[in-house]
Amino acid sequence: MNFSELLEKVRSLASTLKPSPQEFLAVQVNIENEGVFYVEVKDGRVNVEPYEYHDRNCAITMNLENFVKLLEGNLDPVKAFTFGKLKVDGDLGKALEFSKLIK
């Protein structure tokens, strides 16, 4: 899977989510050596765009292979963080919210 395919997969997943209207979450996802995108939960909608998000709650950084495993449920986000496969810059609690959102 390449970065473009990953972005489409995340967009497809986002279209199935139904967050509460009060929820706000902005996470930038940095895929090492591939690209960047953000996931924003706002006003009951989930947006996924291939840009940096400067006013984000947190940023996570992973390689492509591990992020795909995370999306597919084959990699536990807490274990990934513990073993250095997932790096978080910013609010760790929001990163955990993001991991629950994509499960």
Stockholm file with secondary structure:
# STOCKHOLM 1.0

chainA/1-103         MNFSELLEKVRSLASTLKPSPQEFLAVQVNIENEGVFYVEVKDGRVNVEPYEYHDRNCAITMNLENFVKLLEGNLDPVKAFTFGKLKVDGDLGKALEFSKLIK
#=GR chainA/1-103 SS CCHHHHHHHHHHHHHTCCCCTTCCEEEEEEETTTEEEEEEEETTEEEEESSCCTTCSEEEEECHHHHHHHHTTCSCHHHHHHTTSSEEEECHHHHHHHHHHHC
#=GC SS_cons         CCHHHHHHHHHHHHHTCCCCTTCCEEEEEEETTTEEEEEEEETTEEEEESSCCTTCSEEEEECHHHHHHHHTTCSCHHHHHHTTSSEEEECHHHHHHHHHHHC
//
